[in-house]
Amino acid sequence: MTSEDVWAELNARLKYPPSEHLRRILQKLVTLKEAELLLQLPARPAELAQKSGLNEEAAQRKLNEFMERGLIIRTSKGLFCFAHDMTQLHDSNLSSAGKWIDTELLDLWRDFRDAEWAQTMAGGLGDSYVQVLKVIPAWKAMERSPDLGQLLPDEDIRELIRGADPVAVVPCPCRRSIRRCDLPLNVCLHFNRGAEYAMNRGAGRRISTEEAIAIAGEAEEAGLVHTWASSAPERLTAICSCCRECCDIFAIGMEVGNIEQVLQRSRFRASVDQQLCTGCQDCVERCFFKAIEMEKTPLSKKLKATIDESKCYGCGLCAIVCEPEAIVVKLVQPLPGPANWAGAML
């Protein structure tokens, strides 16, 4: 296999079209010899040693290093596998320990995002990315919602955290590479097998349930939207806290106008009591989705907040900063009946 074939095959295994930008990232991440080793996977250390000519100890060391760099994962059966796709490589590599990350690598990932990934999303991502992320309403908004009692376990960020073991925190891979905002970086929460993977390779720090809940609260206060990529708590591996400038799925979806394809709304929407609204406009600045406008009302000379429910995703960020508590989050999609309760969690 020629060197051209090696890089092309590595690109193909990431289930991504041939890409010069992705090739540059791969060539930054690994040497040609290391790329050839990655193409020998999946394998156990002894199998890789046999395929590559390395002794088993050297093969194990190289696999451990690949793990630290976020290039491979280890299955429950002990097999070491190259990243499943481009997204997994991006997230794992960019959340690795600092010794594996430099400015050149961050710039290469950012160039890839701006030059290719944004265009890919604009062209449509197909069924595999349909509503890949789901909004989790901010707890600080839900705790004063009149519909708090309607919150399901898979909508309650505190219960999701409490149901996981272990829990780890890692740097946000998107903000780490894109660097277009100054919002908190170390707020990505990993759970269960996801946390074990992060800790085993030195990317994540194990934290307590209480610390994880506090980190989630800090993210809400900072203006980050909680999202996760599953609707089944038992399969929970991570909760992201996304910004509007850097997220490789969320933010680009907003930029290219297909956010509804990739992001599922919560069952709640913000609602304004205009008699309590002071017209401060803090909520307007907080809304990622441009769902809030200031308008004149018949009963006041001041502009009052008005929410377009069709644009609201029910994240609750606006309610958190509303000092007069004019904005609350209310349920708009009740479950049809007890028989569907279990189905809603699958």
C-alpha positions in Angstrom: 0.0 0.0 0.0 1.4 3.4 -1.0 1.5 6.3 1.4 -1.3 7.9 -0.6 -3.4 4.8 -0.1 -2.7 4.8 3.6 -4.0 8.3 4.2 -6.9 7.7 1.9 -7.9 4.5 3.7 -7.6 6.2 7.1 -9.9 9.0 5.8 -12.4 6.4 4.5 -12.5 4.6 7.8 -13.7 7.8 9.4 -16.8 7.6 7.1 -16.0 11.0 5.7 -15.6 11.9 2.0 -12.0 12.4 0.7 -10.8 15.6 2.4 -7.6 17.5 2.1 -8.3 19.3 5.4 -9.0 16.0 7.2 -5.8 14.5 5.7 -3.8 17.4 7.1 -5.2 16.7 10.5 -4.4 13.0 10.2 -0.8 13.8 9.1 -0.4 16.1 12.1 -1.8 13.4 14.5 0.2 10.5 13.3 3.3 9.5 11.3 2.9 7.3 8.2 4.2 4.4 10.2 1.6 5.0 13.0 -1.1 5.4 10.4 -0.2 1.9 9.1 -0.5 0.6 12.6 -4.0 2.2 12.9 -5.1 0.4 9.8 -4.2 -2.9 11.5 -7.0 -2.4 14.0 -9.2 -3.7 15.4 -6.8 -5.9 17.3 -5.6 -6.9 20.8 -1.9 -6.1 21.7 -0.7 -9.6 20.8 -2.5 -9.5 17.5 -1.1 -6.1 16.6 2.3 -7.3 17.5 1.9 -10.3 15.2 0.6 -8.1 12.3 3.2 -5.3 12.7 6.4 -7.1 13.7 6.5 -5.2 17.1 7.0 -7.1 20.2 3.9 -7.3 22.4 5.2 -4.9 25.0 5.9 -2.3 22.3 2.5 -2.8 20.7 0.8 -2.3 24.1 2.7 0.9 24.7 1.8 2.3 21.3 -1.9 1.4 21.8 -1.9 3.1 25.2 -0.4 6.2 23.6 -3.0 6.1 20.8 -5.6 6.0 23.6 -4.2 9.0 25.3 -4.2 10.9 22.0 -7.9 10.1 21.5 -7.3 8.1 18.3 -8.6 4.8 19.4 -11.1 3.2 21.8 -11.0 -0.1 23.7 -14.1 -2.3 23.6 -15.5 -4.3 26.4 -14.0 -7.4 24.8 -10.4 -5.9 24.9 -10.2 -5.0 21.2 -8.6 -1.7 20.3 -10.4 0.1 17.5 -9.7 3.2 15.4 -12.2 6.0 15.9 -15.6 5.1 14.6 -16.1 8.2 12.6 -14.9 11.8 12.1 -17.0 13.2 14.9 -15.7 10.6 17.5 -12.1 11.4 16.4 -12.7 15.1 16.8 -14.3 14.9 20.2 -11.8 12.4 21.6 -8.7 14.0 20.2 -9.6 17.5 21.2 -10.5 16.6 24.7 -7.1 14.8 25.3 -4.6 15.9 27.9 -2.8 19.2 27.1 0.5 17.5 26.2 -1.0 16.1 23.1 -2.6 19.4 21.9 -0.8 22.4 20.4 -2.0 25.5 18.5 -1.2 24.0 15.1 -3.5 21.1 15.7 -6.3 23.4 17.1 -5.9 25.6 14.0 -6.2 22.5 11.7 -9.4 21.4 13.3 -10.8 24.9 13.1 -9.9 25.2 9.4 -11.6 21.9 8.7 -14.7 23.1 10.5 -14.9 26.4 8.6 -13.9 25.1 5.2 -15.7 21.8 5.0 -17.8 20.7 7.9 -20.0 23.9 7.8 -20.6 23.3 4.1 -21.4 19.6 4.8 -24.0 20.6 7.3 -25.5 23.2 5.0 -25.9 20.6 2.4 -27.9 18.3 4.7 -26.5 15.5 6.9 -29.0 12.7 6.1 -30.8 10.4 8.5 -27.8 9.8 10.7 -27.8 13.3 12.0 -31.6 13.9 12.3 -32.0 15.6 15.7 -28.7 14.1 16.9 -28.8 16.4 20.0 -31.6 17.0 22.5 -32.0 20.1 24.7 -32.0 19.5 28.4 -33.8 22.4 30.1 -31.6 24.4 32.6 -32.3 23.3 36.2 -32.1 26.8 37.5 -35.0 27.7 35.2 -37.0 24.5 35.9 -36.8 24.8 39.7 -39.2 27.8 39.6 -41.3 26.4 36.8 -45.0 25.7 37.6 -44.6 22.5 35.7 -41.5 21.2 37.5 -43.5 18.1 38.6 -43.9 17.1 34.9 -40.1 16.8 34.4 -39.1 13.3 33.3 -35.9 11.6 34.6 -34.3 12.0 31.1 -35.1 15.8 31.2 -33.7 16.4 34.7 -30.0 17.1 34.4 -29.5 16.5 38.2 -31.1 13.1 38.0 -29.1 12.2 34.9 -26.0 13.0 36.8 -27.1 11.2 39.9 -27.8 8.1 37.9 -24.3 7.8 36.5 -21.1 6.3 37.9 -18.4 7.3 37.4 -18.6 11.0 36.3 -15.8 13.0 34.8 -15.3 16.5 33.4 -13.3 17.2 30.2 -12.5 20.3 28.2 -15.1 21.2 25.5 -13.5 20.0 22.2 -15.4 22.6 20.2 -14.5 25.7 22.2 -11.0 24.4 22.6 -10.4 24.5 18.9 -12.7 27.2 17.6 -11.8 29.8 20.3 -14.4 32.4 19.4 -15.8 33.0 22.8 -14.6 33.2 26.4 -17.3 31.0 27.9 -16.2 28.2 30.3 -14.2 25.4 28.8 -14.1 22.6 31.4 -17.8 21.9 31.5 -18.3 18.8 29.4 -19.6 16.1 31.6 -18.9 12.4 30.8 -20.6 9.5 32.4 -20.4 5.7 32.8 -18.3 4.2 30.0 -17.7 7.6 28.6 -16.2 8.8 31.9 -14.1 5.6 32.2 -12.7 6.2 28.7 -11.8 9.8 29.5 -10.2 8.9 32.9 -8.3 5.9 31.6 -6.5 8.0 29.0 -5.8 11.0 31.2 -8.3 13.3 29.4 -10.8 13.7 32.2 -10.9 14.2 35.9 -13.2 12.1 38.1 -15.6 14.3 40.0 -18.3 13.8 42.5 -22.0 14.0 41.8 -22.2 17.3 43.7 -19.3 18.8 41.8 -20.9 17.7 38.5 -24.2 19.4 39.4 -22.3 22.5 40.4 -20.5 22.6 37.1 -23.8 22.2 35.2 -25.2 25.1 37.2 -22.1 27.3 36.4 -22.6 26.5 32.7 -26.2 27.6 32.8 -25.3 30.8 34.5 -22.6 31.5 31.9 -25.2 31.1 29.1 -24.6 27.6 27.8 -27.3 25.2 26.6 -27.3 21.7 27.9 -27.6 19.0 25.2 -27.1 15.3 25.0 -27.1 12.7 22.2 -29.5 10.1 23.6 -32.9 9.7 25.0 -32.1 6.7 27.2 -30.4 7.5 30.6 -28.8 4.0 30.8 -26.9 4.8 27.6 -25.8 8.2 28.8 -22.1 8.9 28.0 -21.9 12.7 27.9 -23.8 16.0 28.4 -22.5 19.0 26.4 -23.0 22.6 27.4 -23.0 24.4 24.0 -22.3 27.9 22.9 -23.6 29.7 19.8 -20.1 30.5 18.4 -18.1 27.3 18.6 -20.2 24.1 18.7 -19.5 22.0 15.6 -23.1 20.8 15.3 -25.3 23.2 17.4 -23.6 26.5 16.3 -23.2 25.6 12.7 -26.9 24.5 12.6 -27.8 28.0 13.7 -25.4 29.5 11.1 -26.7 27.5 8.1 -30.3 27.5 9.1 -31.0 23.8 9.6 -30.9 23.7 13.4 -34.2 21.8 13.5 -32.6 19.0 11.6 -30.0 18.4 14.3 -31.5 19.7 17.6 -34.6 18.4 19.3 -36.5 20.8 21.5 -37.3 20.1 25.1 -41.0 19.7 26.0 -41.0 23.1 27.6 -41.2 26.7 26.3 -40.5 30.1 27.9 -43.5 32.3 28.7 -43.5 36.0 29.7 -45.8 37.7 32.2 -45.6 41.2 30.6 -47.0 42.9 33.7 -43.8 41.8 35.5 -41.5 42.5 32.6 -39.3 45.6 33.2 -38.0 45.7 29.6 -34.4 45.2 30.6 -33.7 43.0 27.5 -31.3 40.7 29.3 -33.4 37.8 28.0 -32.9 38.9 24.4 -29.2 38.8 24.7 -29.3 35.3 26.2 -31.5 33.7 23.5 -29.5 31.6 21.0 -32.6 31.1 18.9 -33.8 34.7 18.4 -37.1 33.7 19.9 -37.4 36.9 22.0 -38.2 40.4 20.8 -39.1 43.6 22.6 -42.4 45.0 21.5 -44.8 47.7 22.6 -47.9 46.6 24.5 -51.2 48.5 25.0 -50.8 48.6 28.8 -47.3 50.1 28.9 -45.1 52.7 27.3 -42.1 50.4 27.8 -41.1 47.7 25.4 -41.8 44.3 26.8 -40.4 40.9 26.0 -42.4 38.8 23.6 -41.6 35.1 22.9 -42.1 33.4 19.6 -42.9 29.9 20.7 -42.2 28.5 17.3 -38.5 29.5 17.7 -38.1 28.6 21.4 -36.2 25.4 22.2 -37.0 25.4 25.9 -33.5 25.7 27.1 -34.5 28.1 29.9 -31.5 30.4 29.7 -33.7 33.5 29.5 -35.6 32.6 32.7 -32.3 32.4 34.6 -31.4 36.0 34.0 -34.9 37.4 34.5 -34.6 39.2 37.8 -38.3 40.1 38.2 -39.1 36.5 37.3 -41.4 37.6 34.5 -40.2 34.6 32.4 -40.9 31.1 33.4 -40.6 27.8 31.6 -43.9 25.9 31.0 -44.8 22.5 29.7 -46.2 22.6 26.2 -45.9 18.9 25.2 -47.5 16.7 28.0 -47.3 13.0 27.7 -50.5 11.5 26.2 -51.0 9.1 29.2 -49.4 6.8 31.7 -49.0 4.0 29.2 -46.6 6.2 27.2 -44.4 7.1 30.2 -42.0 4.3 29.7 -42.0 4.8 25.9 -40.9 8.4 26.3 -37.7 7.2 28.0 -36.7 4.8 25.3 
